[in-house]
Amino acid sequence: TNYYPFPFVFIVRIRGTNYPSPHGIPIDLLDRLLIISTKPYTEKEIKQILTIRCEEEDVEMSEEALEILTRIGMETSLRYSIQLITAASLACRKRKGTEVDVDDIKRVYSLFLDEHRSTQFLQEYQDQFLFSEDTSKPPAPPPSNEQMETA
């Protein structure tokens, strides 16, 4: 029997060959891979990461704004909430403030979409985009081969 140190390894045929391999990945490539187990960040860890990022970017942020940014990071992604730091800092600077507050976070949250809200928007308005394909309408007839009159 074959022993694999990982509990859920599936032996699958490598695409385009008849050779079986774990996960369908060629053995010589699999030998060079490193498997790292990861887990989602906790709320406390996200808040700590955001605090460090604010310090690195010289952004003064109120505790309430940091709490909202942490919640956004938990519900969307850490990358998105980190990107909101810079945008909120610019919004704060524009209103001539010295500390990013909840209103700045709300403003930039309404201006910049996260992945989920962007996907929702695209699905909702897909029929209004240039290359949308509405399957309920019959397809357009193919172009004719007649020459266009140029005279």
Rosetta constraint file for C-alpha pairs under 8 A:
AtomPair CA 4 CA 9 HARMONIC 7.21 0.50
AtomPair CA 9 CA 22 HARMONIC 6.04 0.50
AtomPair CA 9 CA 23 HARMONIC 6.61 0.50
AtomPair CA 10 CA 22 HARMONIC 5.44 0.50
AtomPair CA 10 CA 23 HARMONIC 5.33 0.50
AtomPair CA 10 CA 24 HARMONIC 7.96 0.50
AtomPair CA 11 CA 20 HARMONIC 6.05 0.50
AtomPair CA 11 CA 21 HARMONIC 5.16 0.50
AtomPair CA 11 CA 22 HARMONIC 4.33 0.50
AtomPair CA 11 CA 23 HARMONIC 5.78 0.50
AtomPair CA 11 CA 24 HARMONIC 6.64 0.50
AtomPair CA 12 CA 20 HARMONIC 5.25 0.50
AtomPair CA 12 CA 21 HARMONIC 5.49 0.50
AtomPair CA 12 CA 22 HARMONIC 6.07 0.50
AtomPair CA 12 CA 23 HARMONIC 5.69 0.50
AtomPair CA 12 CA 24 HARMONIC 4.65 0.50
AtomPair CA 13 CA 17 HARMONIC 7.00 0.50
AtomPair CA 13 CA 18 HARMONIC 6.06 0.50
AtomPair CA 13 CA 19 HARMONIC 5.47 0.50
AtomPair CA 13 CA 20 HARMONIC 4.15 0.50
AtomPair CA 13 CA 21 HARMONIC 6.09 0.50
AtomPair CA 13 CA 24 HARMONIC 5.44 0.50
AtomPair CA 14 CA 18 HARMONIC 6.72 0.50
AtomPair CA 14 CA 19 HARMONIC 5.76 0.50
AtomPair CA 14 CA 20 HARMONIC 5.90 0.50
AtomPair CA 14 CA 21 HARMONIC 6.34 0.50
AtomPair CA 14 CA 24 HARMONIC 4.48 0.50
AtomPair CA 14 CA 25 HARMONIC 6.17 0.50
AtomPair CA 14 CA 26 HARMONIC 6.59 0.50
AtomPair CA 15 CA 24 HARMONIC 7.01 0.50
AtomPair CA 20 CA 24 HARMONIC 6.76 0.50
AtomPair CA 21 CA 25 HARMONIC 6.02 0.50
AtomPair CA 21 CA 26 HARMONIC 6.31 0.50
AtomPair CA 21 CA 27 HARMONIC 6.53 0.50
AtomPair CA 22 CA 27 HARMONIC 7.81 0.50
AtomPair CA 25 CA 29 HARMONIC 6.86 0.50
AtomPair CA 25 CA 30 HARMONIC 6.13 0.50
AtomPair CA 26 CA 30 HARMONIC 6.07 0.50
AtomPair CA 27 CA 31 HARMONIC 6.11 0.50
AtomPair CA 28 CA 32 HARMONIC 6.99 0.50
AtomPair CA 29 CA 33 HARMONIC 6.78 0.50
AtomPair CA 41 CA 45 HARMONIC 5.87 0.50
AtomPair CA 41 CA 46 HARMONIC 6.25 0.50
AtomPair CA 42 CA 46 HARMONIC 6.29 0.50
AtomPair CA 43 CA 47 HARMONIC 6.21 0.50
AtomPair CA 43 CA 70 HARMONIC 6.88 0.50
AtomPair CA 43 CA 71 HARMONIC 7.74 0.50
AtomPair CA 43 CA 74 HARMONIC 6.66 0.50
AtomPair CA 44 CA 48 HARMONIC 6.23 0.50
AtomPair CA 45 CA 49 HARMONIC 6.15 0.50
AtomPair CA 46 CA 50 HARMONIC 6.13 0.50
AtomPair CA 46 CA 70 HARMONIC 6.19 0.50
AtomPair CA 46 CA 73 HARMONIC 6.96 0.50
AtomPair CA 46 CA 74 HARMONIC 7.55 0.50
AtomPair CA 46 CA 78 HARMONIC 7.11 0.50
AtomPair CA 47 CA 51 HARMONIC 6.09 0.50
AtomPair CA 47 CA 66 HARMONIC 7.25 0.50
AtomPair CA 47 CA 67 HARMONIC 7.50 0.50
AtomPair CA 47 CA 70 HARMONIC 5.40 0.50
AtomPair CA 48 CA 52 HARMONIC 6.25 0.50
AtomPair CA 49 CA 53 HARMONIC 6.15 0.50
AtomPair CA 50 CA 54 HARMONIC 6.11 0.50
AtomPair CA 50 CA 66 HARMONIC 7.64 0.50
AtomPair CA 50 CA 69 HARMONIC 7.99 0.50
AtomPair CA 50 CA 70 HARMONIC 7.39 0.50
AtomPair CA 50 CA 81 HARMONIC 7.95 0.50
AtomPair CA 50 CA 82 HARMONIC 6.58 0.50
AtomPair CA 51 CA 55 HARMONIC 6.34 0.50
AtomPair CA 51 CA 66 HARMONIC 7.70 0.50
AtomPair CA 52 CA 56 HARMONIC 6.21 0.50
AtomPair CA 53 CA 57 HARMONIC 6.19 0.50
AtomPair CA 53 CA 82 HARMONIC 7.31 0.50
AtomPair CA 54 CA 58 HARMONIC 5.97 0.50
AtomPair CA 54 CA 59 HARMONIC 4.94 0.50
AtomPair CA 54 CA 60 HARMONIC 6.93 0.50
AtomPair CA 54 CA 61 HARMONIC 7.44 0.50
AtomPair CA 54 CA 85 HARMONIC 7.00 0.50
AtomPair CA 55 CA 59 HARMONIC 6.15 0.50
AtomPair CA 55 CA 60 HARMONIC 7.69 0.50
AtomPair CA 57 CA 86 HARMONIC 7.72 0.50
AtomPair CA 59 CA 85 HARMONIC 7.74 0.50
AtomPair CA 59 CA 86 HARMONIC 8.00 0.50
AtomPair CA 59 CA 89 HARMONIC 6.39 0.50
AtomPair CA 59 CA 99 HARMONIC 7.41 0.50
AtomPair CA 59 CA 100 HARMONIC 7.46 0.50
AtomPair CA 60 CA 98 HARMONIC 7.02 0.50
AtomPair CA 60 CA 99 HARMONIC 4.82 0.50
AtomPair CA 60 CA 100 HARMONIC 6.10 0.50
AtomPair CA 61 CA 65 HARMONIC 6.40 0.50
AtomPair CA 61 CA 66 HARMONIC 6.50 0.50
AtomPair CA 61 CA 99 HARMONIC 5.19 0.50
AtomPair CA 61 CA 100 HARMONIC 4.54 0.50
AtomPair CA 61 CA 101 HARMONIC 6.32 0.50
AtomPair CA 62 CA 66 HARMONIC 6.28 0.50
AtomPair CA 62 CA 99 HARMONIC 6.42 0.50
AtomPair CA 62 CA 100 HARMONIC 6.09 0.50
AtomPair CA 62 CA 101 HARMONIC 5.50 0.50
AtomPair CA 62 CA 102 HARMONIC 7.78 0.50
AtomPair CA 63 CA 67 HARMONIC 6.21 0.50
AtomPair CA 64 CA 68 HARMONIC 6.36 0.50
AtomPair CA 64 CA 101 HARMONIC 7.15 0.50
AtomPair CA 64 CA 102 HARMONIC 6.45 0.50
AtomPair CA 65 CA 69 HARMONIC 6.10 0.50
AtomPair CA 65 CA 100 HARMONIC 6.96 0.50
AtomPair CA 65 CA 101 HARMONIC 5.16 0.50
AtomPair CA 65 CA 102 HARMONIC 4.59 0.50
AtomPair CA 65 CA 105 HARMONIC 6.60 0.50
AtomPair CA 66 CA 70 HARMONIC 6.02 0.50
AtomPair CA 67 CA 71 HARMONIC 6.26 0.50
AtomPair CA 68 CA 72 HARMONIC 6.18 0.50
AtomPair CA 68 CA 102 HARMONIC 7.39 0.50
AtomPair CA 68 CA 105 HARMONIC 7.74 0.50
AtomPair CA 69 CA 73 HARMONIC 6.15 0.50
AtomPair CA 69 CA 81 HARMONIC 5.99 0.50
AtomPair CA 69 CA 105 HARMONIC 7.32 0.50
AtomPair CA 70 CA 74 HARMONIC 6.25 0.50
AtomPair CA 70 CA 81 HARMONIC 7.41 0.50
AtomPair CA 71 CA 75 HARMONIC 6.20 0.50
AtomPair CA 72 CA 76 HARMONIC 5.78 0.50
AtomPair CA 72 CA 77 HARMONIC 7.29 0.50
AtomPair CA 72 CA 81 HARMONIC 6.22 0.50
AtomPair CA 73 CA 77 HARMONIC 4.80 0.50
AtomPair CA 73 CA 78 HARMONIC 4.61 0.50
AtomPair CA 73 CA 79 HARMONIC 7.67 0.50
AtomPair CA 73 CA 80 HARMONIC 6.95 0.50
AtomPair CA 73 CA 81 HARMONIC 5.14 0.50
AtomPair CA 74 CA 78 HARMONIC 7.16 0.50
AtomPair CA 76 CA 80 HARMONIC 7.04 0.50
AtomPair CA 76 CA 81 HARMONIC 7.86 0.50
AtomPair CA 76 CA 114 HARMONIC 6.78 0.50
AtomPair CA 76 CA 115 HARMONIC 7.66 0.50
AtomPair CA 76 CA 116 HARMONIC 7.60 0.50
AtomPair CA 77 CA 81 HARMONIC 6.50 0.50
AtomPair CA 78 CA 82 HARMONIC 6.11 0.50
AtomPair CA 79 CA 83 HARMONIC 6.24 0.50
AtomPair CA 80 CA 84 HARMONIC 6.36 0.50
AtomPair CA 80 CA 114 HARMONIC 6.48 0.50
AtomPair CA 81 CA 85 HARMONIC 6.72 0.50
AtomPair CA 82 CA 86 HARMONIC 7.55 0.50
AtomPair CA 83 CA 87 HARMONIC 6.81 0.50
AtomPair CA 84 CA 88 HARMONIC 5.80 0.50
AtomPair CA 84 CA 105 HARMONIC 7.28 0.50
AtomPair CA 84 CA 108 HARMONIC 6.66 0.50
AtomPair CA 84 CA 109 HARMONIC 7.27 0.50
AtomPair CA 85 CA 89 HARMONIC 6.09 0.50
AtomPair CA 86 CA 90 HARMONIC 6.33 0.50
AtomPair CA 87 CA 91 HARMONIC 6.26 0.50
AtomPair CA 87 CA 108 HARMONIC 6.28 0.50
AtomPair CA 88 CA 92 HARMONIC 6.06 0.50
AtomPair CA 88 CA 100 HARMONIC 6.49 0.50
AtomPair CA 88 CA 104 HARMONIC 5.24 0.50
AtomPair CA 88 CA 105 HARMONIC 5.58 0.50
AtomPair CA 88 CA 107 HARMONIC 7.70 0.50
AtomPair CA 88 CA 108 HARMONIC 5.95 0.50
AtomPair CA 89 CA 93 HARMONIC 6.15 0.50
AtomPair CA 89 CA 100 HARMONIC 6.06 0.50
AtomPair CA 89 CA 104 HARMONIC 7.74 0.50
AtomPair CA 90 CA 94 HARMONIC 6.11 0.50
AtomPair CA 91 CA 95 HARMONIC 6.51 0.50
AtomPair CA 91 CA 104 HARMONIC 5.95 0.50
AtomPair CA 91 CA 107 HARMONIC 7.83 0.50
AtomPair CA 91 CA 108 HARMONIC 7.51 0.50
AtomPair CA 92 CA 96 HARMONIC 6.27 0.50
AtomPair CA 92 CA 97 HARMONIC 5.12 0.50
AtomPair CA 92 CA 98 HARMONIC 6.95 0.50
AtomPair CA 92 CA 99 HARMONIC 6.85 0.50
AtomPair CA 92 CA 100 HARMONIC 5.57 0.50
AtomPair CA 92 CA 101 HARMONIC 7.76 0.50
AtomPair CA 92 CA 104 HARMONIC 6.09 0.50
AtomPair CA 93 CA 97 HARMONIC 5.55 0.50
AtomPair CA 93 CA 98 HARMONIC 7.04 0.50
AtomPair CA 100 CA 104 HARMONIC 6.09 0.50
AtomPair CA 100 CA 105 HARMONIC 7.53 0.50
AtomPair CA 101 CA 105 HARMONIC 6.66 0.50
AtomPair CA 102 CA 106 HARMONIC 6.16 0.50
AtomPair CA 103 CA 107 HARMONIC 6.04 0.50
AtomPair CA 104 CA 108 HARMONIC 6.35 0.50
AtomPair CA 105 CA 109 HARMONIC 5.95 0.50
AtomPair CA 106 CA 110 HARMONIC 6.20 0.50
AtomPair CA 107 CA 111 HARMONIC 6.43 0.50
AtomPair CA 108 CA 112 HARMONIC 5.97 0.50
AtomPair CA 109 CA 113 HARMONIC 6.88 0.50
AtomPair CA 113 CA 117 HARMONIC 5.77 0.50
AtomPair CA 113 CA 118 HARMONIC 5.54 0.50
AtomPair CA 114 CA 118 HARMONIC 6.00 0.50
AtomPair CA 115 CA 119 HARMONIC 6.12 0.50
AtomPair CA 116 CA 120 HARMONIC 6.26 0.50
AtomPair CA 117 CA 121 HARMONIC 6.15 0.50
AtomPair CA 118 CA 122 HARMONIC 6.25 0.50
AtomPair CA 119 CA 123 HARMONIC 6.16 0.50
AtomPair CA 120 CA 124 HARMONIC 6.05 0.50
AtomPair CA 121 CA 125 HARMONIC 6.17 0.50
AtomPair CA 122 CA 126 HARMONIC 5.38 0.50
AtomPair CA 125 CA 129 HARMONIC 7.16 0.50
AtomPair CA 126 CA 132 HARMONIC 6.03 0.50
AtomPair CA 127 CA 132 HARMONIC 5.37 0.50
AtomPair CA 127 CA 133 HARMONIC 7.17 0.50
AtomPair CA 127 CA 134 HARMONIC 6.60 0.50
AtomPair CA 128 CA 132 HARMONIC 7.06 0.50
